[in-house]
Amino acid sequence: MRALLLGGAGFIGLHLARRLVADGHEVTIVDDFSRGRSDAAVAQLKVDVVSADLTDPAFYAGLERGWDQIYLLAAVVGVRNVEKDPARVVRVNTLVAMHLLDWLRAGDRVFFASTSEVYAGGVDAGIVPVPTPEGIPTMISDITAPRFAYAASKLLGEAAFLHTARAKGFDAVVGRFHNVYGPRMGADHVIPEMSLRAQGGEDPFRVPGADQFRAFCHVDDAVEAMVRLMATPAAAGQIVHIGNDREETNIGDLAKLVLRVAGVSPAIETADAPPGSVRRRCPDLSKLRELTGYEPSVTLEEGVRTTYAWYAEHGRPS
C-alpha cells in the first residue's frame, strides 16, 4: 500500500508514519516544517520526505497520483499559536484543505483530521451531552474569541470534505481527535507542559482549570483508530470521534499524576482555566467501536510515564 501523509512530520503524522512503515507500507511525508520537525526521528524513518508549502497550488500541480491512502494532518494548531495569529490559522488550514480537494479525484481515499473543538461551545451551553457522540450540533459559543479560529477552520474542512467527496466520488473519513497526547508533540499541551514544569522544579506548581475534566488519548491509540478507519469501507462519508473514553480525569488529578511520575511534591496552586476552555470533554466512541472494533489500550499512567520520560530526555522542543 502507498500512503501520502500531508503534514506527516508533525506529532500525529510521525507516529502514523512509523506505524505504516512497521506494517510494511510505502510512505511519503510532505511537510513545510514550520511546526513539524526535520529531526532525527524523521531521518530514521524509511520514508520519502518532501519539503513543500501545502498552501501553494503549484505543489498539487506536480503531485503524483496513485496513492491508496491520503491523510491530511497539516494544520496550524495549538492554543498559543491560534491566539497569536488567528488569521494565519484560518488562511493556512483553509487553503491546504481547498487545494487538496481540488486535486482529489474519484476513487481516492482521504482522512481529514478534525477536532472536538468544533462542538466545544455546546458542552458549556448545556446542549451537548458528555460523553459526546458525533450526531450532536456543532457549536462555537463565541466566534470573536481568537481560539475558535481553529475550530471554525476545522468545521469548514469537515463540511468541505464530506460534501465534495460525495460530489466527486472519492472516499473521505473525518476523524475528530479528542485530547491526543504523547512523545514529541511540542510543549503546547497540558501533559508535556506540566512535565516540563515539573522537571524544572516549579514550586508552587500552577494548575489552571484544576476542576475541568478531560479524557486523554495516547497517540498510539489514536493511530490505531486511524489505521482501522482507513481500512474500513463503511467509514467513508462518516465523522468519527477518536479518543479514549475509559479514564476521564480532572486536571487537578492529572497534575498529581505528573508530579508523582516526576518524583516531586511541590505545593499546588490552582487557577482559573484559560478563557474559552471547555469544562468537560469525553468522546462517545460507540461509532468507532461499531465500525472497527477499536478499544483504547494505553492507560493514562502508562502514557504519562512514557511522555514524561521523552521530555526528560529531549527537553523543551525548539
C-alpha positions in Angstrom: 0.0 0.0 0.0 1.2 3.5 -0.8 0.3 6.2 1.8 0.7 10.0 1.5 0.9 12.0 4.7 0.4 15.7 4.3 1.8 17.3 7.4 3.5 14.0 8.2 6.4 15.4 10.1 4.2 16.7 12.9 3.2 15.0 16.1 0.5 12.6 15.0 1.9 12.3 11.5 5.3 11.0 12.6 3.7 8.3 14.8 1.3 7.3 12.0 4.3 7.1 9.6 6.1 4.8 12.0 3.1 2.5 12.2 2.5 2.4 8.5 6.2 1.6 7.8 6.1 -1.1 10.5 3.1 -2.6 8.8 5.1 -2.8 5.6 3.6 0.1 3.6 5.3 2.6 1.4 5.0 6.1 2.9 5.7 9.6 1.6 5.7 12.5 4.1 5.1 16.1 2.9 5.6 19.0 5.3 6.7 22.6 5.3 8.5 22.0 8.7 7.0 25.2 10.1 5.7 23.2 13.0 6.6 19.6 12.1 10.3 19.0 12.8 13.0 17.8 10.4 14.9 15.9 13.1 16.5 12.5 13.8 13.1 10.9 14.3 12.1 11.8 10.7 15.5 10.9 9.3 15.4 7.4 10.9 12.1 6.6 9.1 12.3 4.6 5.9 10.1 7.1 4.0 10.3 9.6 1.3 10.3 13.2 2.7 9.2 16.2 0.6 9.5 19.7 1.9 6.7 21.8 0.4 4.3 24.6 1.0 0.9 22.9 1.1 -0.9 26.3 0.7 0.7 26.7 -2.7 -1.4 25.3 -5.6 1.8 24.7 -7.6 2.7 21.9 -5.3 -0.5 20.0 -6.2 0.1 20.5 -9.9 3.2 18.5 -9.6 1.9 15.9 -7.1 1.9 12.3 -8.5 -1.1 10.2 -8.2 -1.7 6.5 -7.4 -2.0 6.7 -3.6 -4.0 4.1 -1.8 -4.5 6.3 1.3 -4.1 10.1 1.8 -4.0 11.7 5.2 -4.5 15.4 5.7 -2.9 16.2 9.0 -1.3 19.6 8.1 -2.7 22.5 10.1 -1.8 25.4 12.4 -2.7 24.1 15.8 -2.1 24.9 19.5 -3.8 27.5 21.7 -0.8 29.8 21.8 -0.3 29.8 18.1 -4.1 30.3 17.5 -4.3 33.2 19.9 -1.2 34.9 18.5 -2.2 34.8 14.8 -5.8 33.6 14.2 -5.8 34.9 10.7 -2.9 32.6 9.8 -4.8 29.7 11.3 -7.8 30.3 9.0 -5.7 31.0 5.9 -3.4 28.0 6.2 -6.0 25.5 7.3 -8.5 26.5 4.7 -6.0 26.8 1.8 -4.5 23.4 2.4 -7.9 21.8 2.5 -9.3 23.6 -0.5 -6.2 22.9 -2.7 -6.2 19.2 -1.8 -10.0 19.0 -2.6 -9.3 20.5 -6.0 -6.7 17.8 -6.6 -8.6 14.7 -5.4 -10.3 12.5 -7.9 -12.9 9.8 -7.9 -11.6 6.6 -6.3 -9.2 8.4 -3.8 -9.4 7.7 -0.1 -8.6 10.5 2.3 -8.6 11.1 6.0 -9.3 14.6 7.3 -8.0 15.4 10.8 -10.6 17.4 12.7 -11.1 18.2 16.4 -13.5 18.1 19.3 -13.3 21.9 19.4 -16.0 22.0 16.6 -18.7 21.3 19.2 -17.0 22.5 22.4 -19.2 25.5 22.8 -22.3 23.3 23.1 -20.9 21.5 26.1 -20.8 24.6 28.3 -24.1 25.8 26.8 -25.7 22.6 28.1 -27.0 21.4 24.7 -24.3 18.8 24.1 -24.1 15.6 26.2 -20.8 14.2 27.6 -19.7 11.6 26.6 -20.3 13.2 23.2 -21.5 11.3 20.1 -21.0 12.5 16.5 -24.6 13.4 15.8 -24.8 16.4 18.1 -25.0 20.0 16.9 -21.7 21.7 16.2 -21.4 25.0 18.1 -18.9 27.8 18.5 -20.0 29.7 21.5 -18.1 33.0 20.9 -16.8 33.4 17.3 -15.0 36.6 18.5 -12.7 34.6 20.7 -9.3 34.0 18.9 -9.0 30.4 19.9 -12.1 29.5 18.0 -10.5 30.4 14.7 -9.1 26.9 14.7 -12.4 25.3 15.4 -14.0 27.3 12.6 -11.4 26.3 10.1 -11.8 22.6 11.0 -15.6 22.9 10.8 -15.3 24.3 7.3 -12.9 21.4 6.5 -15.4 18.8 7.7 -18.2 20.1 5.5 -15.9 20.6 2.5 -14.5 17.1 2.6 -17.8 15.3 3.2 -19.8 17.2 0.6 -17.0 17.3 -2.0 -16.4 13.6 -1.6 -20.0 12.9 -2.4 -19.9 15.2 -5.4 -16.6 14.0 -6.9 -16.8 10.3 -5.9 -13.9 9.8 -3.6 -14.0 8.4 0.0 -13.5 10.8 2.9 -13.2 9.9 6.5 -13.3 12.7 9.1 -11.7 11.9 12.4 -12.3 14.2 15.4 -9.4 13.9 17.7 -10.0 14.3 21.5 -7.0 15.3 23.6 -4.4 13.2 21.9 -1.0 13.3 23.6 2.4 11.6 23.6 6.1 12.0 22.9 7.3 14.7 20.5 4.1 16.8 20.5 5.7 20.1 21.3 5.1 22.0 24.6 1.7 23.5 23.9 -0.4 20.7 25.5 -1.2 20.2 29.2 0.7 16.9 29.7 4.1 17.9 28.2 3.7 21.4 29.6 3.2 20.0 33.1 6.0 17.6 32.6 8.5 20.3 31.7 7.5 22.5 34.6 7.8 19.5 37.0 11.2 18.8 35.6 12.1 22.5 36.1 11.2 22.3 39.8 8.4 24.7 39.8 7.1 25.4 43.3 4.3 26.2 43.9 3.1 24.2 40.9 0.4 26.1 39.0 -2.7 24.1 37.8 -5.1 26.2 35.8 -8.5 24.7 35.4 -7.9 22.1 38.1 -11.7 21.3 38.2 -12.1 20.7 34.5 -12.4 17.1 33.1 -10.7 15.5 30.1 -10.3 12.0 28.6 -6.8 11.9 27.3 -5.9 9.6 24.3 -2.3 8.4 23.8 -1.1 8.9 20.3 -0.5 5.1 19.7 -4.3 4.6 20.3 -5.2 7.5 18.0 -3.0 6.0 15.3 -4.6 2.6 15.8 -8.0 4.2 15.3 -6.9 6.0 12.1 -5.4 2.8 10.6 -8.6 0.9 11.3 -10.9 3.6 9.9 -9.0 3.8 6.7 -9.2 0.1 6.3 -12.9 0.1 6.8 -15.0 0.8 3.7 -18.1 1.7 5.8 -16.2 4.6 7.4 -16.3 6.5 4.1 -18.5 9.6 4.5 -18.5 9.4 8.2 -17.5 11.7 11.1 -15.9 9.5 13.8 -14.7 10.5 17.2 -11.2 9.3 18.1 -10.1 9.2 21.8 -10.1 7.2 25.0 -13.3 7.1 27.0 -12.1 4.8 29.7 -10.2 7.1 32.0 -11.8 10.5 32.2 -9.9 12.6 34.8 -9.9 16.1 36.1 -6.9 18.4 35.6 -6.1 18.5 39.3 -5.7 14.7 39.4 -3.7 14.8 36.2 -1.2 17.3 37.8 -0.9 14.9 40.8 -0.1 12.1 38.5 2.6 14.1 36.6 4.2 15.1 39.9 4.1 11.6 41.2 5.8 10.4 38.0 8.4 13.2 38.4 9.0 12.2 42.0 8.4 15.7 43.4 6.0 17.2 45.9 5.6 20.9 45.4 2.7 22.9 46.8 -0.2 23.0 44.2 -1.6 26.4 43.3 -4.9 26.3 41.4 -6.0 29.0 39.0 -8.8 29.8 36.6 -8.9 27.9 33.3 -7.9 29.7 30.1 -10.7 31.7 28.6 -12.9 29.6 26.2 -11.6 26.3 27.7 -14.5 23.7 27.8 -15.3 22.4 31.3 -15.6 18.8 30.3 -14.7 16.7 27.3 -15.1 13.0 26.7 -16.0 11.3 23.4 -18.7 8.7 22.9 -16.8 6.0 20.9 -19.8 3.8 20.0 -19.4 4.5 16.3 -15.7 3.9 16.3 -16.2 0.6 18.1 -19.0 -0.5 15.8 -17.1 0.3 12.6 -13.7 -1.0 13.6 -13.7 -2.9 16.9 -11.3 -0.4 18.4 -10.6 -0.3 22.1 -8.0 2.1 23.7 -5.1 0.1 25.2 -2.7 2.7 26.7 -3.6 3.6 30.3 -3.3 7.2 31.4 -0.5 6.4 33.8 1.5 4.4 31.3 1.0 7.2 28.7 2.0 9.9 31.1 5.1 8.0 32.2 6.4 7.4 28.6 5.6 11.0 27.6 7.3 12.4 30.7 10.4 10.2 30.0 10.6 11.5 26.5 10.5 15.2 27.6 13.0 14.4 30.4 15.4 13.1 27.7 14.8 15.7 25.0 13.8 18.8 26.9 11.6 21.6 25.6 11.2 21.5 21.8 12.9 24.4 20.0 
